[in-house]
């Protein structure tokens, strides 16, 4: 059993040595593709991609940012802004051709899509034409789709497997329940759930507190 444990530890150590260059390279590339204001923790399978006219200046990310895996993508100079103390979980996608504004203290769980556009024209004749163009054709870009800004205000909590659609504003302090599809605005301090999402609880800022205001003192803040 002892030899087995030693082999397991050795294999784990070798994999970490192999994985480290990939993590470093990906983090380096991610930092080149956005404008970071402060510190950020970027895991290996997290990607930021400005293309089809977008640059790093179109993606602005605030201090104390954590990005586990997935894609943040801007096309056609779509503006993505993410505030301070935000976390994006595993396999999330933020897809922007217009504007996506995320406030401070916003948490995205896993497998979430935030998309401010339809990705392509809804008209079937337009789509038939698009399908006949080369894969790298400009006509396959998101600028040939309907789009509208998305605003996610401060301290919003978004559960796993949620989709947030174009033109939506989610108010401060709101919670989006897991597996919801948000197609309309969500008021501040409310809980939305379902497909399409509906308001199931309001005034959650009046619920009993479980943490004291002095909790950060132990961290020297």
N, C-alpha and C positions, 0 to 999 in steps of 0.2 A: 504493500500500500504506500509506503514511504517513497519507493522508487517511482511509482505511478504519479504521486504528487509532484515530485521533482521534475519529471518529464512534462507534466501539465504546466507547471510554472515556467519551464524553459521555453516551451512552445508559445505560451502567451507572451513571453518577453520578446521572442523573435518576431512575432506578428506585430507587436508594438513598434519594434525597430523598423520594420518594413513599412508600416502605416504612417509613421511620423513624417517622412518627406512629402507624402501625398497631402496630409493635413496642412503642413506648412505652405505648400504650393497653392492649395485651394484658398486658404485664408489670405495669402498674398494677392491672388487674383481677385477675390471678392472685394478686398479693400481698394483695389484699383477701379472697380466698376461702380462705386458709389462714393458719396461725400459723407464721411463719418465725423461726427462732432462728439468726441469723447471715446471711451473704451467700448470694446465689443468682443463678444465671445462667438466665434464662428466655427461650427463643426464641419467635418470634411465634406459631407454631402449637402451642404447649403450653398446655393448658387445665386448670384445677382447678375442679371444680364440686361444691359441697355443695348438695344440695337434698332435697326430701321429708323435711324435719325436721332435716337436718344443717346445721351452721354451720362457720365458719372454725375454731372451737375443736376440732372433731373431726378436723382434719387438721393435724398438727404435723410440721414439716420442719426438720432440723438444719442446721448450718453447712456451707458450701462445697457447695451443691447445684447440680447442672446438669440441666436438663430441656429436651430438644431438641424433641420434638413428641409429641402424643398427649393422653390424658385421664387425670387422677386424679379419681375421682368417689366421693363418699360419699352414701349414702342412709340414712334411718332412724337417724341418729346413729351410723353405723358409724365406728369409730375407726381412722384411718390414722396411723401414726407412721413417719417415715423418719429415720435417724440421720445422722451427719456424713460428709462426703466421699463422697457417693453421686452416681451419674450414671444418668439415664434417657435412653435413646437415642431414635431416631425411631419414631413411630407406636406407642408403647406405651400400654397401658391398665391402670390399677389401679382395680378396681371393688369397692367395699366396702359391705356391709350389716351386717357383724358386727365383725371386727377384722383388720387387716393390719398387722403389725409388721415393719419392715425395719431391720436393724442398720446399723452403721458400715461404710464401705468396700465397699458393695454396688454392683455394676455390672450394669445391665440393658442389653443390646445393643438391637437394633431389632426392632420388630413383636412385642413380648412382651405377653401378657395374664396378669395376676395377678387372679383373681376368687374371692372367698370365698363365693359363693352361686350358685344355679342360675338367677338372673334371673327365674324364674317357677316356678309349681307344676309338678311333673312329671305329676300326675294329669290325664288327658285331659278329665275333666268340668270340673275347675277351669279348664283352659285355654280350653275352649269358652265358659265364662261370661266369662272375662277378655276374650276377643276381641270380645265384644258390648258392652263398656263403652267410654266415650269414651277417646280417646288420652291425655288428661290425667287419667284416672281413678286414684284412689289404689290400686285393685286391680291396676294394672299395675306397681306398685312392687315392689322386690326384697324387701320385708319379707314378702311372700306366697310366699317360696321357702325351701328349705332352705339353711342357711348354717353355716359353721364357721370358726374363726380360722385365719389363715395366719401363720406365723412364718418369716422369712428372717433367719438369724443373721448375725453379722459376717463381712465379707470373702468374701461369696458372689459368684460370677461366673456370670451367666446369659446363655447364647448367644442368637442371633437365632431368632425364630419359635417361641419356647417358650410353653407354656401351663402355669400353675401353678394347680391346682384347690383347692377348699375343703378345710380341715382338714389341710393339709400343713405340716410343719416341715422346713426345710432347714438342716442343721447348719453350724456355722462352718467357713469355708474351702472349702466344697464348690463344685463346678463342675457346671452343668447344660448338657449339650451342645446344640447347635443343633437345632431342630425337635423337641425332646422334649415329651412331655405328662406332667407330674408329678402322679400321683394318690396316691402314698404318701410317707411320710417318707424323707428322704435323710440318711444319717449324716454327721457332720463329716468334713472332709478326704477326701471321696470324689468320684468323677465318676459322674453318672447320665446315661443316654442312652436314647433310643428312645420308642416309643408303645405301651403305657405305659412310662415310664422305669424302667430297671433299673440297678443298680449295676454299673459295668464296671471300676472301678479304686478302690482304697482307699489310705490312707496317703500321699496326695499331698504332705503336709507333710514327708515324708522324701525327696522328690526333690531332686536337686542344685540349689543356689541359683545364680541368674544375676546378682543384684544385691547389692551390698554394703550394710551397715547405715549407712555414712556418706554415702550418696548424697544425702541431703537437705541436707547441709552447703553444697552449692553454691547452694542456694536460700535460705540463711539461716534454716533451720529447725532 
